[in-house]
Amino acid sequence: MDMNTPYTPPSVWTWNKDSGGRFANINRPIAGATHDKDLPVGRHPLQLYSLATPNGVKVTVMLEELLALGHQGAEYDAWLIRINEGDQFGSGFVAVNPNSKIPALLDRSGPTPVRVFESGAILMYLAEKFGGAFIPAGGAARAECLSWVFWQMGAAPYLGGGFGHFYAYAPSKIEYAIDRFAMETKRQLDVLDRRLAESPYLAGDDYTIADMAVWPWYGALAKGQIYEAGEFLQVQEYRNVLRWTDQIAKRPAVQRGRMVNRTWGQPASQLHERHEASDFDTQTQDKLAPQDAP
């Protein structure tokens, strides 16, 4: 189809498998499994099935932060889900997340395994499971924290599925779509910048799950690390976001968390699977022979 030809929607939409561009092999209009495949299970109470996209990084950062606080029950196995190969449509993964999106968590610490899906829900579940870690106990502080968590859950689709898709991934550049979502992305950055002019972290004086939710998306964007859009969006204008981004990036647990289930970038930054704390020292891709790589 000529992309310059005006498009008139048909009376009834039908699925054209070739219309998905870069993601045609993973996007489809129906749910459910495409093949039978059991998920691996390690020895730790928490089993994470994920990839180091911004949504996946939220959870691995949270788990590493919990471990850094001394919560031994937060030990976890992180299994790599290669979404471009359709791992998320295996029967085992669909049983943990019927929405077939990463991350998905299975908590096997009790007599009956508990599944948790959607990254924001996983952050809240872990915060509450470990005695209110990284979430205020109540009142205005808790409300502020949860407001920013849910702000991110509602805002990021405009960034990733909107701006990122049409600016970086769509098979052709559509000016209207890029302008529409660039405007919204810059508005969101301004929302964050104004908030972070008022307080060190999104929920106030303390680092919380709100920061863990927002940082992998908007922190990376502010540093020009996703969509190669830093110059286009003039991200250097958002000085408070940059201050906050750099502050969080210095945290050792954040540095570890962003490595887990990562399959791109420098080999030393990639820990495809995480089963022990020592894996960060011994199992990154730069330390594995090619035949040993997962």
FIPAFI-128100 format. One record per residue (C-alpha): x, y, z; residue in one letter. Coordinates in Angstrom, 2 decimals. Layout:
<pts>
<pt <X,Y,Z>,'a'>
...
</pts>
This chain:
<pts>
<pt <0.00,0.00,0.00>,'m'>
<pt <1.26,3.48,-0.88>,'d'>
<pt <1.65,5.29,2.45>,'m'>
<pt <0.81,8.60,0.74>,'n'>
<pt <-2.61,7.32,-0.30>,'t'>
<pt <-5.45,8.50,1.99>,'p'>
<pt <-6.79,5.63,4.05>,'y'>
<pt <-10.50,5.00,4.44>,'t'>
<pt <-11.24,2.41,7.15>,'p'>
<pt <-13.40,-0.49,5.96>,'p'>
<pt <-16.72,-1.26,7.57>,'s'>
<pt <-15.14,-4.24,9.34>,'v'>
<pt <-11.46,-4.42,10.27>,'w'>
<pt <-9.61,-7.58,9.25>,'t'>
<pt <-6.16,-8.71,10.32>,'w'>
<pt <-3.41,-8.25,7.74>,'n'>
<pt <-0.41,-10.11,9.13>,'k'>
<pt <1.97,-7.98,7.07>,'d'>
<pt <0.78,-4.68,8.55>,'s'>
<pt <2.67,-4.80,11.83>,'g'>
<pt <6.00,-3.51,10.60>,'g'>
<pt <8.92,-4.44,12.84>,'r'>
<pt <6.61,-6.12,15.34>,'f'>
<pt <4.43,-8.07,12.89>,'a'>
<pt <5.64,-11.38,14.32>,'n'>
<pt <4.62,-10.64,17.91>,'i'>
<pt <1.44,-8.55,17.60>,'n'>
<pt <-1.90,-10.19,16.94>,'r'>
<pt <-5.56,-9.41,17.66>,'p'>
<pt <-6.27,-12.51,19.74>,'i'>
<pt <-5.05,-13.72,23.14>,'a'>
<pt <-3.96,-17.13,24.33>,'g'>
<pt <-1.07,-19.50,23.75>,'a'>
<pt <0.30,-20.34,20.32>,'t'>
<pt <2.32,-23.34,21.47>,'h'>
<pt <2.86,-25.61,24.45>,'d'>
<pt <5.92,-24.75,26.49>,'k'>
<pt <6.44,-25.10,30.23>,'d'>
<pt <8.28,-22.38,32.09>,'l'>
<pt <11.52,-23.21,33.89>,'p'>
<pt <11.48,-23.03,37.69>,'v'>
<pt <14.50,-22.34,39.88>,'g'>
<pt <15.08,-22.85,43.57>,'r'>
<pt <14.21,-19.39,44.88>,'h'>
<pt <10.78,-18.30,46.19>,'p'>
<pt <10.32,-15.74,43.41>,'l'>
<pt <10.38,-16.68,39.75>,'q'>
<pt <10.56,-13.79,37.29>,'l'>
<pt <9.98,-14.20,33.57>,'y'>
<pt <11.08,-11.08,31.80>,'s'>
<pt <13.25,-9.06,29.43>,'l'>
<pt <15.17,-5.86,30.24>,'a'>
<pt <12.78,-3.48,28.54>,'t'>
<pt <11.81,-0.51,30.72>,'p'>
<pt <8.89,-2.49,32.14>,'n'>
<pt <11.13,-5.42,32.99>,'g'>
<pt <13.81,-3.22,34.55>,'v'>
<pt <11.29,-1.82,37.03>,'k'>
<pt <10.92,-5.23,38.67>,'v'>
<pt <14.55,-6.35,38.65>,'t'>
<pt <15.53,-3.00,40.20>,'v'>
<pt <12.91,-3.51,42.91>,'m'>
<pt <14.14,-7.02,43.66>,'l'>
<pt <17.76,-5.91,43.84>,'e'>
<pt <16.79,-3.00,46.10>,'e'>
<pt <14.93,-5.39,48.41>,'l'>
<pt <17.95,-7.66,48.60>,'l'>
<pt <20.15,-4.66,49.33>,'a'>
<pt <17.88,-3.88,52.29>,'l'>
<pt <18.48,-7.38,53.64>,'g'>
<pt <15.23,-9.08,52.60>,'h'>
<pt <16.54,-12.58,51.93>,'q'>
<pt <13.08,-13.72,50.89>,'g'>
<pt <13.43,-11.53,47.83>,'a'>
<pt <15.97,-13.90,46.28>,'e'>
<pt <14.81,-14.67,42.79>,'y'>
<pt <15.42,-16.52,39.56>,'d'>
<pt <15.10,-14.31,36.48>,'a'>
<pt <14.40,-16.23,33.30>,'w'>
<pt <14.80,-14.66,29.88>,'l'>
<pt <11.68,-14.27,27.76>,'i'>
<pt <12.64,-13.47,24.18>,'r'>
<pt <9.54,-11.60,23.02>,'i'>
<pt <10.76,-11.26,19.43>,'n'>
<pt <10.80,-15.05,19.26>,'e'>
<pt <7.31,-15.42,20.74>,'g'>
<pt <8.26,-16.88,24.14>,'d'>
<pt <5.45,-14.87,25.71>,'q'>
<pt <2.90,-16.94,23.79>,'f'>
<pt <3.99,-20.25,25.29>,'g'>
<pt <1.35,-22.01,27.38>,'s'>
<pt <3.37,-21.73,30.59>,'g'>
<pt <3.86,-17.99,30.24>,'f'>
<pt <0.22,-17.38,29.34>,'v'>
<pt <-0.75,-19.24,32.52>,'a'>
<pt <1.21,-16.67,34.54>,'v'>
<pt <0.21,-13.68,32.42>,'n'>
<pt <-2.86,-14.09,30.19>,'p'>
<pt <-1.94,-10.77,28.58>,'n'>
<pt <1.32,-12.25,27.17>,'s'>
<pt <3.47,-9.28,28.19>,'k'>
<pt <6.62,-9.16,30.27>,'i'>
<pt <7.29,-9.02,33.16>,'p'>
<pt <5.45,-11.81,34.92>,'a'>
<pt <6.13,-13.01,38.47>,'l'>
<pt <5.32,-16.29,40.18>,'l'>
<pt <5.61,-16.24,43.97>,'d'>
<pt <6.18,-19.81,45.18>,'r'>
<pt <6.93,-18.91,48.79>,'s'>
<pt <3.54,-20.12,50.07>,'g'>
<pt <1.60,-23.37,49.76>,'p'>
<pt <-0.11,-22.14,46.59>,'t'>
<pt <1.84,-20.22,43.95>,'p'>
<pt <0.64,-16.66,43.35>,'v'>
<pt <0.88,-15.12,39.91>,'r'>
<pt <1.34,-11.37,39.49>,'v'>
<pt <1.40,-9.57,36.17>,'f'>
<pt <1.61,-5.92,35.05>,'e'>
<pt <4.77,-4.19,36.25>,'s'>
<pt <2.99,-1.70,38.51>,'g'>
<pt <1.07,-4.48,40.21>,'a'>
<pt <4.31,-6.41,40.75>,'i'>
<pt <5.97,-3.37,42.35>,'l'>
<pt <3.03,-2.92,44.73>,'m'>
<pt <2.87,-6.64,45.53>,'y'>
<pt <6.55,-6.79,46.41>,'l'>
<pt <6.43,-3.59,48.45>,'a'>
<pt <3.56,-4.94,50.54>,'e'>
<pt <5.01,-8.46,50.77>,'k'>
<pt <8.20,-7.08,52.31>,'f'>
<pt <6.71,-4.95,55.03>,'g'>
<pt <6.00,-1.77,53.11>,'g'>
<pt <9.47,-1.41,51.60>,'a'>
<pt <9.75,1.56,49.25>,'f'>
<pt <6.12,2.56,49.72>,'i'>
<pt <4.80,5.01,52.34>,'p'>
<pt <2.59,3.48,55.01>,'a'>
<pt <-0.39,5.76,54.48>,'g'>
<pt <-1.80,9.23,54.22>,'g'>
<pt <-0.76,11.85,51.74>,'a'>
<pt <2.66,10.29,51.15>,'a'>
<pt <1.19,6.95,50.08>,'r'>
<pt <-1.37,8.67,47.89>,'a'>
<pt <1.37,10.69,46.19>,'e'>
<pt <3.48,7.59,45.61>,'c'>
<pt <0.65,5.56,44.10>,'l'>
<pt <-0.49,8.51,42.00>,'s'>
<pt <2.89,8.63,40.30>,'w'>
<pt <2.97,4.85,39.84>,'v'>
<pt <-0.37,4.97,38.09>,'f'>
<pt <0.65,8.11,36.19>,'w'>
<pt <3.47,6.08,34.68>,'q'>
<pt <1.25,3.15,33.83>,'m'>
<pt <-1.10,5.46,31.95>,'g'>
<pt <1.54,7.74,30.44>,'a'>
<pt <4.15,5.30,29.11>,'a'>
<pt <1.93,3.85,26.34>,'p'>
<pt <1.96,7.32,24.76>,'y'>
<pt <5.75,7.29,24.99>,'l'>
<pt <6.48,3.73,23.86>,'g'>
<pt <3.52,2.69,21.78>,'g'>
<pt <2.94,6.21,20.51>,'g'>
<pt <6.07,8.31,20.13>,'f'>
<pt <8.62,5.50,20.10>,'g'>
<pt <6.67,3.42,17.62>,'h'>
<pt <6.00,6.14,15.07>,'f'>
<pt <9.36,7.92,15.47>,'y'>
<pt <11.64,4.87,15.53>,'a'>
<pt <9.86,1.72,14.39>,'y'>
<pt <6.98,2.41,11.98>,'a'>
<pt <7.74,1.35,8.38>,'p'>
<pt <7.23,4.94,7.20>,'s'>
<pt <7.36,8.34,8.89>,'k'>
<pt <3.94,9.88,9.43>,'i'>
<pt <4.26,13.55,10.34>,'e'>
<pt <0.88,13.81,12.05>,'y'>
<pt <1.55,10.78,14.29>,'a'>
<pt <5.07,11.87,15.22>,'i'>
<pt <3.95,15.43,15.98>,'d'>
<pt <1.01,14.17,18.04>,'r'>
<pt <3.08,11.91,20.26>,'f'>
<pt <6.17,14.12,20.44>,'a'>
<pt <3.96,16.87,21.83>,'m'>
<pt <2.54,14.51,24.45>,'e'>
<pt <5.98,13.11,25.35>,'t'>
<pt <7.39,16.60,25.90>,'k'>
<pt <4.36,17.49,28.00>,'r'>
<pt <4.98,14.43,30.16>,'q'>
<pt <8.64,15.35,30.58>,'l'>
<pt <7.53,18.80,31.66>,'d'>
<pt <5.13,17.28,34.20>,'v'>
<pt <8.03,15.33,35.68>,'l'>
<pt <10.42,18.26,35.56>,'d'>
<pt <8.01,20.51,37.44>,'r'>
<pt <7.39,17.86,40.09>,'r'>
<pt <11.10,17.19,40.54>,'l'>
<pt <11.72,20.91,40.99>,'a'>
<pt <9.63,20.59,44.16>,'e'>
<pt <11.08,17.44,45.70>,'s'>
<pt <14.09,15.12,45.37>,'p'>
<pt <11.96,12.15,44.36>,'y'>
<pt <8.53,11.78,42.83>,'l'>
<pt <6.71,10.92,46.05>,'a'>
<pt <8.66,13.41,48.19>,'g'>
<pt <11.89,13.15,50.12>,'d'>
<pt <12.20,9.36,49.87>,'d'>
<pt <12.99,7.02,46.99>,'y'>
<pt <9.97,4.78,46.34>,'t'>
<pt <8.37,2.43,43.85>,'i'>
<pt <7.17,5.55,42.03>,'a'>
<pt <10.75,6.32,41.05>,'d'>
<pt <11.36,2.68,40.14>,'m'>
<pt <8.33,2.74,37.87>,'a'>
<pt <9.15,5.99,36.09>,'v'>
<pt <12.95,5.91,35.90>,'w'>
<pt <13.45,3.08,33.36>,'p'>
<pt <11.24,4.90,30.85>,'w'>
<pt <11.75,8.61,31.38>,'y'>
<pt <15.23,8.47,32.85>,'g'>
<pt <16.46,6.62,29.77>,'a'>
<pt <14.59,9.05,27.54>,'l'>
<pt <16.10,12.07,29.29>,'a'>
<pt <19.59,10.63,28.70>,'k'>
<pt <18.87,10.02,25.03>,'g'>
<pt <19.14,6.25,25.47>,'q'>
<pt <15.90,5.15,23.83>,'i'>
<pt <14.60,5.77,20.32>,'y'>
<pt <17.71,7.91,19.54>,'e'>
<pt <15.41,10.86,20.13>,'a'>
<pt <17.38,13.01,22.58>,'g'>
<pt <18.16,15.80,20.14>,'e'>
<pt <14.71,15.65,18.56>,'f'>
<pt <13.00,16.11,21.94>,'l'>
<pt <15.66,18.48,23.31>,'q'>
<pt <15.88,16.43,26.49>,'v'>
<pt <18.61,18.64,27.97>,'q'>
<pt <15.91,21.19,28.76>,'e'>
<pt <14.53,19.02,31.56>,'y'>
<pt <17.24,19.71,34.12>,'r'>
<pt <15.37,18.42,37.15>,'n'>
<pt <14.61,15.16,35.40>,'v'>
<pt <18.30,14.83,34.51>,'l'>
<pt <19.35,15.46,38.12>,'r'>
<pt <16.93,12.80,39.35>,'w'>
<pt <17.93,10.38,36.59>,'t'>
<pt <21.62,10.63,37.41>,'d'>
<pt <20.97,10.28,41.14>,'q'>
<pt <19.04,7.04,40.71>,'i'>
<pt <21.53,5.64,38.20>,'a'>
<pt <24.24,5.76,40.88>,'k'>
<pt <22.41,3.30,43.12>,'r'>
<pt <24.21,-0.11,43.09>,'p'>
<pt <20.92,-2.03,43.10>,'a'>
<pt <19.74,-0.06,40.08>,'v'>
<pt <22.99,-0.80,38.27>,'q'>
<pt <22.50,-4.50,38.93>,'r'>
<pt <18.81,-4.52,38.14>,'g'>
<pt <19.20,-2.97,34.71>,'r'>
<pt <21.63,-5.78,33.71>,'m'>
<pt <19.22,-8.64,34.39>,'v'>
<pt <17.61,-10.23,31.30>,'n'>
<pt <19.42,-7.72,29.10>,'r'>
<pt <20.35,-9.01,25.63>,'t'>
<pt <21.82,-5.89,24.00>,'w'>
<pt <24.56,-3.35,24.66>,'g'>
<pt <28.03,-4.10,25.96>,'q'>
<pt <28.51,-7.81,26.82>,'p'>
<pt <29.59,-6.84,30.35>,'a'>
<pt <26.16,-5.21,30.86>,'s'>
<pt <24.21,-8.32,29.87>,'q'>
<pt <23.14,-10.91,32.44>,'l'>
<pt <20.72,-13.02,30.43>,'h'>
<pt <19.55,-15.02,33.44>,'e'>
<pt <20.00,-14.33,37.14>,'r'>
<pt <19.90,-17.12,39.70>,'h'>
<pt <22.46,-16.07,42.31>,'e'>
<pt <23.91,-12.76,43.42>,'a'>
<pt <27.30,-14.00,42.26>,'s'>
<pt <26.01,-14.21,38.68>,'d'>
<pt <26.76,-10.50,38.24>,'f'>
<pt <30.45,-11.36,38.68>,'d'>
<pt <30.59,-14.63,36.78>,'t'>
<pt <27.75,-14.96,34.26>,'q'>
<pt <27.65,-11.75,32.23>,'t'>
<pt <28.08,-12.24,28.50>,'q'>
<pt <31.67,-11.02,28.44>,'d'>
<pt <32.61,-13.86,30.81>,'k'>
<pt <30.84,-16.68,28.99>,'l'>
<pt <32.21,-18.66,26.11>,'a'>
<pt <29.84,-18.57,23.10>,'p'>
<pt <28.74,-22.17,23.65>,'q'>
<pt <27.87,-21.39,27.28>,'d'>
<pt <25.61,-18.43,26.54>,'a'>
<pt <21.89,-18.98,27.21>,'p'>
</pts>
